[in-house]
Amino acid sequence: MINLKLVDILKALSDENRIKIIKMLSCCDMCVCDICDNLNLSQPAVSHHLKILSDAGILNTQRKGKWIFYSINRDTFDYLQNEITKLLEKPIECPYKMYDCNCIE
């Protein structure tokens, strides 16, 4: 069974700018303006990336006055690590068909 939550998280992380945003937020919480300045991207572009990351559950938001500050949702990364570990575990019995092909010569 395909884990759609895992797929959504991995899709959200499949962009270079979003990875850079995660790296920045690993240092401290930031508002859109700080992220724009550090990435040299427009505010609409950064907001678009933040929405994708937030919708996937990767970011938390906190309003402070008129500003919204973004932070990493550590629970999502714990979940991601656990799911990737499960993906790589060798099953006791392989559910996939094996064909006797001559692919390797």
N, C-alpha and C positions, 0 to 999 in steps of 0.2 A: 504494500500500500504506500502510495506517495504521500509524504507529509507536506501538505500545502503551506503550513506556517513556515517550515524550513525553506521551501521554495521562495516564498515572499521575502524572507530575510536575505537570502542569497541574491535574489534579483536586486534588492535595494542596495546591496553592497557591491554590485557589479559595475560601478562607475568610479573612475579615478578621483573626481572631485568629492564624491561622497566618502571615499576612503580618507582623503585629506581632511575632511570635516571631522570624521571620527578621530583621527590622529590629534587634531587640534583640541577637541573636546576631552581627550584623555588627560590633558593638562589642567583644564579648568572649564567651568561653565562659561558660555559666551552668548551674546546677543547677535542678531543678524548683522549689525554694523561691524562688529569685530571680525566676524567670519568673512564678510565682504572685503574688508581691508586686507586681511591675511591672504585671501585667495585671488585678489584682484578680479573678482567677478561682480556683476551687477546684482543689486538687491533682488530683483525678480528671479534671477538664475539661482541665487543662494536659497531663496524662499522655496523654490521648486524642489531643490535637493533636500531641504529640511523637511518638507511635507512628505516626500517619499520615505525618508528615514523614520519620521514620526509615525506614519501610517503602518509601517512594518514593525513598530514597537521597539525600534532601536534607540530612540531618543525620548527623554522626558522633557517637559516644558514647565517653566515656573514664571508666573507674571510678577514683576517687581515694578510697581508704578505703571508707566506706559510701555515698558520694555518687557519682552519675553526672552527669558534666558533658556538655553538648551543645554542639556547634559546627557551623558550616556546612560542608557538603561542597562545596568550591569546584569540584571536578571536575564535579559535577552541574550547576552553574550555567554552566560552560564548555560542557558538552554541550547544555544548554537554549538557550543563545545561538546555538550552531552550528545546531541543528535549526530554530530559528525563522528564522534567516537562509536556510536551505535552503527552508523553506516559502514564503518570499517571493520566491525567485528565479523569474524568468520562464522557463518552459521554451522550448526551441528550437521545438518543435512542440506545440501544445496538444492533449492527448489527449481533451478533452471536446467533446461535440457543441454546436454553435452553431445556434440556431434563429432564423429570420427572423421574429421576433414584433414586434408593434406596441406594445410596452410603453411606449415613450416617445412622448408626443404633444406 
